[in-house]
Amino acid sequence: MILRGAIGSTLVLVGGLVTQVLPWTSPVATAPVLETLRESQAGRMTGLVVVVGGLAMLGSAWLRLLAEINPDHGSLQGGATALRLRLVHKATAAWSLPLLLAPPMFSRDGWSYAAQGALTHIGLSPYIWTPSIFDGQIREGVDPLWMNTPTPYGPVPLAWGSMVAGISDNPWLMVIGYRLLGVVGLLLLAWAVPRLAARTGQDVARASALVLACPLTVVHGIGGVHNDLVMAGLMAAAVAIAFDRPWVLGAALAGAAAAVKLPGGVVAIGVALVSLPTMAALAPRLRRLTSVGAVAVGVLVGTGVVIGVGIGWIHALDTPGIVRTPLSISTQVGAQLGRFGRIAGIGPVEDHALSVVRTLGLLVAIGIAVWMALRGRTGDQSDVVRSMGLLTLAVVLLSPAVHGWYLLWSLPFLASYRWGRPGDEALRDAALLLGIVAPLDSSLRGAPTEILVVAILVVMTAIRLRIAQAGHARRSRSSLAA
């Protein structure tokens, strides 16, 4: 099982060397065999097949892991929680390790992070300056869409990127160094998720497997080099540490999460609620919310001041909205209303409709957060985990731009709560699907043949994995009954 997943990750790495964007002057991109494969459609298609095959093996290994650690009828039935957790940690490490060396997978964001870190290292704020000022390898992998846009990320990833840039100016090595920030996120989740799950009655090992070893985390968090992984780790740790320690520590971690990406700060609401006594009145609730918010904002602003970039991210918060992502509800509704208006002869209202609906979506998300802050149950640790799962999921779905890896914001909380069998299966299937559909990323824009082939392969893989999982579950129930 662990070996199967490790082989799958290795295949994703190998196929990615053919399919993913590399700096065109990189020695790897110009290696004899790889260059031939990368420059031909047949070679790229072969690489895509290898990648999807690797994702299928990884997904299959993960489903098997969930079955193995099942406390009711897994192979470790009756085994100590520590033993089952150890298996989860071994699988996570084995499956993540090959991707530490890969180029940015299924997105070119990693190359942008490297360029932003280089800007910070030479004393230029990425909130003002853009990768376009560079020459050579450092800008060659950056998506043209982000070449002239300021970064919307907080000061934490910029500080990390600056440190990495001080060690090496090779963009690929910088990406590998940047991935270590994702490893920090994994370690935070490995610590926090068992503590969240223990307070809700959820099986600790299963919750950890759903978060740490799932294809979504491994493929997007590690392979994709996305900041969302460390943000999720800080968010989960903020609530977990507030269970038993002074709320100030949780508030500081919430501020650190916001200093990665601003939406991470929403977890400050959970820190405030869990640190209050049961059924707290409105006045003490408001005081605690204000205090937690002040500490979180202090950490967010202070981090920017320390590294010299200030709060310039405020002016770049609309940068992600440049892309119209199919997973954003507000974007899809706004776009459809705009098209309807054009067809109806109202005029070119598509951009206006999109802006209005996106704004309404954000207002609804803010309204949900305010309602939860003022009406959510206080002092109930299990309910706070549930509330944070639902709130972060609402923030994700109502954002103007939504990518598959955004589910990482909610995953630690959703996996740590007992939703019952339908909810548990829905979460498992979402984490599996969002991982194996990773090749259907915007990096394939303008490549209809590749998109069609990968879509067919992904659908076949998903069906095959689902049938295999259902068959294994039936066999497990039959053996248990016998």
SULFEN-V712251 format. One record per helix or strand. SS is the DSSP state (~ for helix, > for strand). FROM is the first residue (numbers start at 0). TO is the last residue. Records with the same first field share a line. If there is no record, write none. Layout:
SS: FROM-TO  FROM-TO
This chain:
~: 1-18  31-38  40-67  80-100  108-120  130-132  136-139  143-145  154-166  170-197  203-211  214-222  227-243  246-257  261-274  281-306  311-315  318-321  328-342  349-374  380-396  403-414  420-435  441-443  447-480
